[in-house]
């Protein structure tokens, strides 16, 4: 029996994508191949450097990159986001199932954004919700201008721990060069 090496569909897809990139900028394609080599030969123990699956990498290079979809599914600031909404809702559903959660926010694309979402969630729970309840209001839009200013000031006066880099903190915790 003859042994024939078959190239996987994933490898074929990436090679075709790199061929397209090479027609515009061969050096970028070369550097992408170099990064793949690094990731296959080195283990980086940096929390923010996760290795995405080939399916995720391929999904990232599509026409959604052309969309500006500020907001959340069904509540965007711009029209024409119905397919973005469908994909985001599907991602949220997968995350809820995976983590056995009632809610999942899947938009953050960096550690800073994820930290900000977590911080705002804490503020909403500890500052905004009690303030609204004490004023018999359900939404910040229902507040008077004066009450809104009081709440806004309360948000701005909160502090969260930020450790220095040499104490185990992250670059986003106030590393001076940043």
C-alpha positions as CSV (number, residue, x, y, z in Angstrom):
1,X,0.0,0.0,0.0
2,X,1.4,3.4,-1.0
3,X,1.6,5.9,1.8
4,X,0.3,9.3,0.7
5,X,0.5,12.3,2.9
6,X,-2.7,14.2,2.9
7,X,-2.7,17.9,3.6
8,X,-5.5,18.8,6.1
9,X,-8.3,21.1,5.1
10,X,-7.2,23.5,7.8
11,X,-3.7,23.7,6.4
12,X,-5.1,24.2,2.9
13,X,-7.3,27.1,4.1
14,X,-4.5,28.9,5.9
15,X,-2.1,28.4,3.0
16,X,-4.7,29.8,0.6
17,X,-5.3,32.8,2.9
18,X,-1.5,33.4,3.1
19,X,-1.3,33.2,-0.7
20,X,-3.9,36.0,-0.9
21,X,-2.0,38.1,1.7
22,X,1.3,37.5,-0.2
23,X,-0.2,39.1,-3.3
24,X,-0.6,42.4,-1.4
25,X,2.2,42.2,1.1
26,X,4.6,39.2,1.0
27,X,6.5,40.4,4.1
28,X,3.3,40.3,6.2
29,X,2.6,36.7,5.1
30,X,6.2,35.8,5.9
31,X,5.8,37.2,9.4
32,X,2.5,35.4,9.9
33,X,4.3,32.2,9.0
34,X,7.1,33.1,11.5
35,X,4.6,33.7,14.3
36,X,3.1,30.2,13.6
37,X,6.6,28.7,13.8
38,X,7.1,30.5,17.2
39,X,3.8,29.3,18.6
40,X,4.5,25.7,17.5
41,X,8.0,25.7,19.1
42,X,7.5,27.8,22.2
43,X,5.2,27.7,25.2
44,X,4.4,31.2,26.4
45,X,3.0,31.4,29.9
46,X,1.4,34.8,29.6
47,X,-2.3,34.8,30.5
48,X,-3.2,37.2,27.7
49,X,-1.5,35.1,25.0
50,X,-4.0,32.3,24.4
51,X,-3.7,30.1,21.4
52,X,-6.8,30.2,19.3
53,X,-8.1,27.2,17.4
54,X,-7.7,27.2,13.6
55,X,-11.5,27.6,13.4
56,X,-11.4,30.7,15.5
57,X,-8.5,32.1,13.5
58,X,-10.2,31.5,10.2
59,X,-13.4,33.1,11.6
60,X,-11.5,36.2,12.6
61,X,-10.6,37.0,9.0
62,X,-14.0,37.8,7.5
63,X,-16.4,40.5,6.5
64,X,-17.4,41.2,10.1
65,X,-14.1,43.1,10.3
66,X,-15.8,45.7,8.1
67,X,-18.6,46.3,10.6
68,X,-19.0,48.8,13.3
69,X,-21.3,47.2,15.8
70,X,-21.3,49.3,18.9
71,X,-23.9,48.2,21.5
72,X,-25.4,44.8,22.2
73,X,-27.5,42.4,20.1
74,X,-30.8,44.1,19.2
75,X,-29.6,47.4,20.7
76,X,-26.9,48.7,18.3
77,X,-26.2,52.3,17.5
78,X,-26.1,51.6,13.8
79,X,-28.4,49.6,11.4
80,X,-27.3,46.6,9.4
81,X,-25.9,44.5,12.3
82,X,-28.4,41.6,12.1
83,X,-25.7,39.0,11.3
84,X,-23.3,40.4,13.9
85,X,-26.1,40.1,16.4
86,X,-26.7,36.5,15.4
87,X,-23.1,35.5,15.8
88,X,-22.7,37.4,19.1
89,X,-25.8,35.8,20.5
90,X,-24.6,32.3,19.4
91,X,-21.2,33.0,21.1
92,X,-23.0,34.2,24.3
93,X,-25.2,31.0,24.2
94,X,-22.1,28.8,24.0
95,X,-20.4,30.7,26.8
96,X,-23.5,30.4,29.0
97,X,-23.7,26.7,28.4
98,X,-20.0,26.2,28.9
99,X,-19.9,28.1,32.2
100,X,-23.5,27.1,33.3
101,X,-24.3,30.8,33.6
102,X,-27.5,32.8,33.1
103,X,-25.6,35.6,31.2
104,X,-22.5,36.0,29.2
105,X,-20.9,39.0,27.7
106,X,-18.6,38.0,24.9
107,X,-17.4,41.3,23.4
108,X,-14.2,42.1,25.3
109,X,-11.2,41.6,23.0
110,X,-8.4,42.5,25.4
111,X,-7.6,42.2,29.1
112,X,-8.1,45.9,29.6
113,X,-11.6,45.7,28.2
114,X,-12.4,42.6,30.2
115,X,-11.2,44.3,33.4
116,X,-13.3,47.3,32.6
117,X,-16.4,45.2,32.1
118,X,-15.8,43.4,35.4
119,X,-15.2,46.8,37.2
120,X,-18.4,48.3,35.7
121,X,-20.3,45.2,36.8
122,X,-19.1,45.6,40.3
123,X,-20.0,49.3,40.2
124,X,-23.5,48.6,38.8
125,X,-24.1,46.1,41.6
126,X,-22.7,48.0,44.5
127,X,-23.2,51.6,43.5
128,X,-25.8,52.0,40.8
129,X,-28.4,49.4,41.9
130,X,-28.7,50.6,45.5
131,X,-28.8,54.2,44.4
132,X,-31.6,53.6,41.9
133,X,-33.5,51.6,44.6
134,X,-33.1,54.3,47.1
135,X,-34.7,56.8,44.6
136,X,-37.4,54.3,43.5
137,X,-36.1,54.3,39.9
138,X,-35.4,51.4,37.6
139,X,-33.1,53.1,35.1
140,X,-30.5,55.9,35.1
141,X,-32.5,57.7,32.5
142,X,-35.3,58.1,35.1
143,X,-33.1,60.1,37.4
144,X,-33.1,63.9,37.7
145,X,-30.1,65.8,36.4
146,X,-29.0,66.4,40.0
147,X,-29.5,62.7,41.0
148,X,-27.6,61.6,37.9
149,X,-24.7,63.9,38.8
150,X,-24.6,62.5,42.4
151,X,-24.5,58.9,41.0
152,X,-21.9,59.8,38.4
153,X,-19.7,61.3,41.1
154,X,-20.1,58.1,43.2
155,X,-18.9,56.1,40.2
156,X,-15.9,58.2,39.7
157,X,-14.8,58.1,43.4
158,X,-14.4,54.3,43.5
159,X,-11.0,52.6,43.7
160,X,-9.9,49.2,42.6
161,X,-6.6,47.5,43.6
162,X,-3.7,48.0,41.2
163,X,-0.5,46.2,42.1
164,X,2.8,47.3,40.8
165,X,4.4,45.1,38.2
166,X,7.2,43.8,40.5
167,X,4.5,42.8,43.0
168,X,2.6,40.6,40.6
169,X,0.5,43.3,39.0
170,X,-0.2,43.7,35.3
171,X,1.1,46.3,32.9
172,X,-2.4,47.9,32.9
173,X,-2.1,48.5,36.7
174,X,-0.2,51.7,36.2
175,X,3.3,50.6,34.9
176,X,4.9,54.0,34.3
177,X,6.0,53.6,30.7
178,X,2.4,52.8,29.8
